[in-house]
Amino acid sequence: MADFRIAQDLIASENEKRAAALKADYDALGATLDRRGVDIEAVTRKVAEFFVAVPSWGVGTGGTRFARFPGTGEPRGVFDKLDDCAVINQLTQATPNVSLHIPWDKADARELKAKGDALGLGFDAMNSNTFSDAPGQAHSYKYGSLSHTDAATRAQAVEHNLECIEIGKAIGSKALTVWIGDGSNFPGQSNFTKAFERYLGAMADIYKALPDDWKLFSEHKMYEPAFYSTVVQDWGTNYLIAQTLGPKAYCLVDLGHHAPNTNIEMIVARLIQFGKLGGFHFNDSKYGDDDLDAGVIDPHRLFLVFNELVDAEQRGVNDFNPAHMIDQSHNVTDPIESLINSANEIRRAYAQALLVDRKALEGYQDENDALMASETLKRAYRADVEPILAEARRRAGGAIDPIAAYRASGYRKKVAAERPASFAGGGGII
């Protein structure tokens, strides 16, 4: 039995307050969907089977390049992080896996596995860090890592990724995500071609070490920390990387790593079409990067991304199993609450996409009826699927209203008493 930090009796008590209203709302939505020819029970089962991984680093307070303002009860290390992640899954029943970041989360693999087992948590993709320097490392990544001009620095970065694979093998992970901050800040600072050649060579060394049942995810980002050029700047370059490395290499799409107004859903469709969509880092952004909760700014875009995913799922695309993970930095909210909300918003987009009338949509597309094709999508998007999400949580033992249950539990106050207060330091997201 999992070692829950929030009493199940409290969740049951909170659910009892809302059970009658949920039943009424669920039955009403079921009747509405039935008139459309949609079985609400089938949708609820699909939603209950959809999971998204939470990032270990997401349960801490983030920051900007200018400052970080710590929150109360912040995790002291990876085992506190896992406690917080378990609370998110306990309440949402949507996040059974955690993605670790090395060296931030470096610990004895046996202890990590035992802690995860005790909390009912598994481990998703491993994440390496060669975008900042770790204490004691021989070579700095100030001017790059996997694409560095110095062979010894590249070798050090490769070795770090190999260490991540070894830790992942011991705890049950099946993927490695590689994001680098390599790039340049001044024209002429870097030879674009040579830097990319060096990167491909280093990634090939990492790829060779992958177990047969693992995947390698490369992640693109248009800018930052380099502001003139980045080595892996867009999905086209990312696709070239995956094609060059081999069949176990895939592209990871972070929703916050694109320029404003980029058609991310079309990028997703292209990567699906050519068999190289590895997965997602879900978040939202107004101007750049991934510092906002999923669905906060543009929930319609999140829905349109899931429209492509559900389309591929229902078309039976071969070997279609993308990884889903949240990647957010929380500056002004309780990180646990933000991750709870994001998990639910991601499931919401999935549920709405399941409501799209695919046959009607295909007909309007074939007839070039732009208005009705758009309206078909909007009809699904406008549906209030909250009763489906709440019912899926309730049936799995989660909370009908997870934020209300979390606040009623007093969890943040309890861990604040256990964990020493951290102090604001310099800039930086972690």
N, C-alpha and C positions, 0 to 999 in steps of 0.2 A: 504494500500500500504506500502511496506517495506521502511524503512528509510535508503536508500542507501547512503554510504559515497563516492562512485564514481559515477559521473554523467552518466546516461544511454546514453546521447548524445555522450559522449567521447567513450564509447564502440561501439556505432553505427558507429562513424567516423572511429575508428580503424578497425572495421569489413569491412567497405566499401573499404578500401585499399586492403583487402585480399580476397574479395568475388569472384572475377573472377577466381583467381588462385585456390581457394578452389573448385569452381564448376567444373573446368577442372580436378582437381585431383580426386574429388569424382566420376565424370562420368567415368574416366579411370579405377579407382579401381572397380567401379560397373560392367564394362564390363569384367574385368578380373575375378571377382568372379562369374559372370553369367556363364562363361565357365566352372566353377567348380560346377555349380548347386546351388550356394549360392545367396540368395536375399539380396543385400546390405541394402535395406530398412528395412528388418526384423532385421538385425544385428544392424542397427542404432537405431531402436526403443528399442531394448533390452539394448543397452548401455545407452541410455537416461534415462532408468528406473533404472539403477544401481547407488546406492548411497553409500558413505562411510562417516562415522562420523569423525569429526576433534576433536583433544584433546584441551581443553582450555589451558592447560599448554604448548602446542606446539607452540603457537604464541609468547612466550617469548624466550629469548636466553638461551640455556642450559649451559653445562659446563662439567668438568670432576672432578674426585676426587682431582685434584690438583688446579684447578682455574676455574673461570668463568669470561668471558670478555663480559660485557653487550653490547647490540646493541643500536642503536638510536631509540627513539620513542617506548620504551618497554611499554607494558601495565602496568598501575598502579594498576589494580585490575580486578575483574571478568567482570565488565561492559566494560572496554576497551578491554578485551579479546574477548568479544562477538562482539564488533565492528569489530575487525580484522577478526574474523571467518566469519562474514557476507560478508566481501570483498572477501574472498576465494570462498564462495558459489556464490556470484554475478558473478564472472568471470568464474568459472568452471561449475556452475549449477550441481555440483556433490556432494556437502557437506551440505545438509540442516539441519543436526543435529550436536550438540556439546555435547561432553562428559565432564562432570565436575568432578573435584577432590576436595574432602573435606578433611581438612579444608581450603585449599588454596583458594577455590572459595566460601566459606561460605558467604551468604548474605540472606537478607529477601527473602523468596521463592516467594512472590507475586511480588516483584520487578524483580527478575530473570525472572519469567514467562512473565511479561509485557515487559521487554527488549527483550526477545526472540521473542515475538509476533511482536513487532515493527520492528524487523530486519528480520522477516520471517524465524526465526530459531526455531527448536524443540530441544529436549534434549534426548540424547542417554543414555547409561548405566552410572550410578553413579560409582565413584571410591573412595574407602576409602583409608586412609593413616594411617597405623600403623607401617610403616617402618621408621618413624622419629618422634621426639617428637614435640608436639605443645606447644606454650606458655601456662603456667598455668596448664598443666595436672598433675595429682597427681602422676602417676607412669610412669617411663621411659621404653621405648621399646629397650633399649640398648642390652638387652639379650633376646629379643623376645617379641611377642605380643600375638597372639592367641595360641601360644604353650608355653608361659612363665611358669616357675615353680611356680610362684606366682599367686594364684587364683584371687586376686584383680586386678592384671595387666591384666589378661585374660578378666575379667569382664569389665574392662574399654575399652578394644579393641572391645569387643562384642557391648557394648553400643554405641561406635562410629559408628560401621556399622549400627546399628539400626537407628541412627540419619541420616545417609546417605539415608536409605530407606525412612524415613519420608520426607526429603527434596525432594527426587526423586518423591514421590507420588504427592507432591504439584506442581511440574513443568511438570509432564507428562512422566517421565522416566518409563521404564518397566524392568530394570535389574540393578543388582549390581555386579561390578567386584571387586574381592578380591585378591590382591597380597600382600604377606608378605615377609619381608626380613629375617624372622626367620631362624636360623641355627647355626652353630658353626665354629670356626676358629682353634680349636685345637682338635686332637684326644682325646677322653675321656671327652671332655667338656660337651657333651650332650648325654643322653640316647636316641638313635634313636627311639626306640619303644615307650617310654613314651612321648616323644615330639610329635610324630604323634598322639598318643591317645588323648593328650590334645588338639591338633589342631582340630581333628575331633569333639571332644566334644564342643568346642567353635563355630565351624562352624555349628554344629547342632542347637545351640541356635539362630544363625543368620537365618538359614534356616526356623526355625519355625515362624519367624516374616515376612517372605516374603508374600506379597499379592498373591492371587491365580493366577493372570495373569502376575506375574513377573518370571524372571529367575535369577539364581545365577551362575556367572561365576568364577571359580577358575583358577588361572594362575600359570603355572609352570616356573621355571627358574633354570638353572643348578648351578649357582654360583652368588655371589655378592648380597648383601654386605658381606655375609658369604662366606669364601673361602675354608673351609674344607667340610662342608655339608650344604645343605639347606633342610628344612622340606618338601617343595613341589618342588622336583628337576627335575622331568621329566614327560612325558605324561602318563606313566604307573601309577605313583602315583596319578597324576591328575585324571585319569580315575577311580581309586579306590575311590577317594574322591567323585566324581560325583555319582558313583554307590551306595556308602554308604549313602549319604545324601538323595537322592530321585529323583523323576522325574523332578523337577524344577531345578536341579543342572546340570551344563554342564561344559565342559573344554574349556578354552580360549587358543588359540595358538598364541603366540607372536613369529614372525619370527626371532627375534634377541635373543631369550632366549635358544638357542640350541648350542651344540658344533659344530665347523666347520665340514662340510661334513655330518652332520646329514640329513637323508632322511625325510625332513619335509613333503613332499607330501604324503609319505606313512603313516605317522602319521595321516595326515588329512583323508586319506582313511579309516584307522582303526576306527577313531572316528565317521566318517559318518556311517560306517557299523554297529556300535553298538549304534547309536543314541545319542551320547554324544558330538558332535561337537557344541559348543556354539557360537564360533565366532573367530575373529582375531584381533590382533594388528599388523598392517602392518608397516614394516620398512625394513632396510637392515643392514648388518653387515659384517665386514671383519674378526674380531677375536672374538667378543662377545658383547652382549647387543644390544641396538637398537638405536645407535647414528648416523645412516645414513639414507638418504631418500630412500623410497621404490624404488626398481629397479635400484639403483645406482651401486651395485656390481654384483648382480646376477639376472638380469631380467628374465633369462631363468627359474630359480627356481620359481620365482613369477608366471610365465606362467604355470609351471607344477602343482603348487598348484591350480591355477584356472582351469586347465584341470580336476582335480578331482572334483572341485565344479560344473563345467558345466556338467560333466558326471553324477553326482548325481541329478542335476536339471533335466536333460533330461531323466533320468531313472525314474523320479517321486518318489524319495525317500520320504517316509511319513514324514510329519511335518518338512520339510527341510527349515529352514529359519535362517541361521547363521548371526550373527551380524558382521559388517565390520567397523573397526575403525583404523585410523592411530595413531601410538604412536612413536614419534620421538623427539630427542633432537637436536637442531640446534646450532652449535657452531661457524660456520664461514660463514653462509649464512643468508640472510633475511628470517626469519621464515615463513612469508607469502608466499614468492616465493617457498620455499621448500615444503610447504604443497600443494600449487597449483600443483607443478610438481608431487608430490606423488599421489595426487588424480587422475591426468591424467594417470600416469603409472599404477595404479591399474585398471583403466578402460581399459587401453591398453591390459593388460594381460587377462582381461575378454573378450574383443573383439576377441583377437587372439584365445582364447580357444573356442569361439563360431564357429570358422572357421574349427575346427578339423573335418575331415571326420570320424564320429563315426562308420559308417557301415564298412568302409574299415579298420579302426583300429581294430575293433573286429574280422574281418576276419583274419588279419595278426596275431593277438594274438592267435586265435584258431589254426592257422597253424604253430605256433611257428616260424614265420618269423620275427626275431628280427630286421633285417636291415630295412625292409619296415615298420614295426610298428614305429620304431624310425623316419624314414623319413616322415611318415604321420604326426607326431607331429611337426617335424621341418618345414614342409611345411606351417603349420598354423602359427608357431612362426615367420617365416621369413617375413610374410606378413606385409607390411607397412599400418597399419590401422589408421594412423594419420588423413586422410580425414574423416573417420567415427567419430572419437573423436571430431574433430573440427566442423563437421556438427551437431552433437548432441548438442554441446555447443551453436552453433549459433541459432539453432531452439528454444532452451529454453531461449534465451535472454542473453546468456553468450558471452564470447569473443572467436573469432577464434584463436587468439594468446593471451592467458591470461597474460603471463608474460610481453609481449610488452605493453598490455593495462594497466597493473598495473604500469609499470614504466612510461608510458606516463601520468598517472593520478597524479603523484607526491605525492601519498598517504603517503609514508614513511616520506617524508619531512614535510608534513602537520602535521602528528601526533607527529613528533619530536618537533615541535614548541609548541604543546599543552601539551605534557607530559614531566615532569622534567626528566633530565638525571639520570639514576641509576648508582650506583658505584659498581665496582668489590669488591667481598667479598672473603671469603674462598672458599674451594673446595665444590663440591656438584653439582648435576645436575640441581637443581632449584634455 
